[in-house]
Amino acid sequence: MAENIFVLLLAALPLMGSPGPATLSSAAAGSAYGVARSIPYVVGIWLGTATVLTIIATGLTGILFTVPGLMPVLTVAAAGYILYLAYRIATAPVLSEGEENGSSPAFAGGYLLAIANPKAYAALGAVLSSVIVIDNAPIQDAAVKLIVLSTVIVVVNATWLVLGAGLSRMLRHPTAGRAANILFALLLVGSVAMAFLR
């Protein structure tokens, strides 16, 4: 079983850790607002992505996709939120020591982004179906996968959050900090565009 979990991790890390709406927005929030103020938003991403994982693992995805118009509405809502977040990050003042930049992104925004993130459904669906951890025991297999992949969700987004915050510490200069905020905002907009082009 340990070998199969290792294979599951090898499949999960590149797919779940690569740049996408959730990971980039975690980094952008960390860069613009710092780690502590971004935690509610990132917890929303964690729980929203875990919700997607549970929906896929239990087979509820098929039901969601049969509700007329539900997924497009969720996708448009998440895209709208990420565009709003990109604007807020691009226009946020550069962090200085001990300074706060307005209101930080909230739990609800992170949760909405995660449950409507097309990359999450594709990546998690691919990972869940690619590796069998426990043979001939589908319920135990799904439970182990849920635990392992939920841990990966936390580690990946926490890493992106800390990397974003670390970048902001290096970019305390107003011009460099502004450039970093705008770059993160453009990457977020690009991730939304890629989701609609797929």
N, C-alpha and C positions, 0 to 999 in steps of 0.2 A: 504494500500500500504506500509506503514512504516514497518508493521510486515513482509511482503514479502521481503522487502529490507534487513531486519535483517536476515531472513532465507538465503537469497542470500549471505550475508556476512559470515554467519556461514559455508556455503558450500564452499565459495571461499577461505577464509583465510588458512585453512589447505592444500588445494590442491595447491594454488598458492604460499604460503609462505614456503612450505617444501623445503628441499635442492634439487636442480636441477642445470642444467648448468647455467641458468641466475642468480639465487640467489647466488650460490657459487662463480661465477665469479665476482659478485658485491662485495661480502665480500673479496674475494682475491685481487681485485683491490684496495679496500679501505685499506687493510692491507699492500700491497706492495707499493702503490703510494700515499696514503692519500685521503681524501674526495675530496678536491678541484680539484686535478689533475685527478680524476676518474669520475668526473661529465659528461664529454662528452660521455664516454663509457656507463655509466648508463643511460643517456638520450637516447642513441641508443637502449639500452635494452627496455626502456619504450616505445619508439615509435615503435620498432619492434614488441613487444608483443601486443601493441594496434592495429597494423596492422593485426596480427594473429587474434585477437579478432574480428576485423571488417570483416575479410575474413570469419570467422566461422559464425558470426551473419547474414551476408548477403547471406550465402549459396554458396559463391565462392569456398569453400573448395572442393566441388565436382569437379569443373572445374580444380582446381590445381592438384588434384589427378588423373585426366584423361590425363594430359599432360605427354606423355611417358618420363620417366627418370628424370623429373623435381625434384621431392621430394628426390630421392636418391642423386642427384647432390648437392642440397641444404644441405642435411644432412651431406654428406661427407665434403663439404666446411666448414660448421659450426664445425664439429668434428676436422678438420684440424686446424681451427683457435683456438679452445679451447685448443688443444694440444700445439700449438705455445704459446698461452697465459699462459698455465700451465708452460711451460719451462721458459718463461720470468719471471714469478712470483717466481718460485723455485730458479732461479739464480739471482734475483734482490738483490742488497745490502740491508741490514737491514736499515730501516729509522732511521735517527738521527734527533734531533731537527734542523729544517731549512735546511735539506739536501734533494736533489732531486735525484731520482733513474731513470736516463735515460728517454727515452720517454715513456709516459703512454699510455694505450690502448685508441684507438680512437672511435669516434661515429660509424663509418662504421663497425667496428668489433662487437660492441654491437648490432647493428641493424641486421647484418648477423646472429649472434648467435641466436637472438630472433626469427627471421622469420623461421629459420630452426630447431628450438628446438622442438623435438617430444613431450616432456613433456608439452609444452605450448598448442599444439593442443589437446592433450588428456585432460588436466586439464580444459582448457577453454571450450572445447566442452561439458565436463561433467557438468560444472557449468551452462553454458548457457541453457542446456536442462533439468536441474534438477529442476529449480524453475521458476514459472510464477509470475512475479511481477504485471502485469496489465492484467486481464482477458479480452478476446475478443477484444484485441487491439494489434495485433502482432508488428506493427511498433513502437508504443509508448513503448511497453514492451521491444523491442530490444534496443530502444534509452536509456531507463533508465538503462538497464543492461550494455550497453556500458559505460555510465557515471560512474556507480558504480564500475564496474570492472576495468576501466582505473584508477580510484582513488586507488583501491587496488594494481594495478601494481606499481604505483608510491610509495605508502607507503611501500609495501613489499621490493622492491629493495633498496629503500633509507634506510630502517632499516638494511638490510644486509650490505650495504655499510658502514654505521656508526658503526655497530658491528665489522666489519673487521678492520676499522680504529682504533676503540677503543682497539681492541686486539693488534694491532701493537704498540700502545702507552705503553701497559703493557709489551711488549716484545722488548724493546730497546736494551737489552743485545744481542750481536752478535750471541751467540749460540742459545738462546731462539727465537730470531727473525728469524734466518735461519730455525729452526725447524718449526716455524709457516708457513713460506713461502712454505716450502716443503710439509707440511701437506695440505695446501690449494691447492697446485698443484696436489697432489695425489687425493684429493677429486674431483677436476675438471676432472681429467682423469677417475676416477671412475664414475662420472656422465655421461661422454661420453660413457663409456663401457656399462652402464645400458641402455642408449638410444638405442644402437645397439642390445642389448640382448632382448629387448621387441618386 
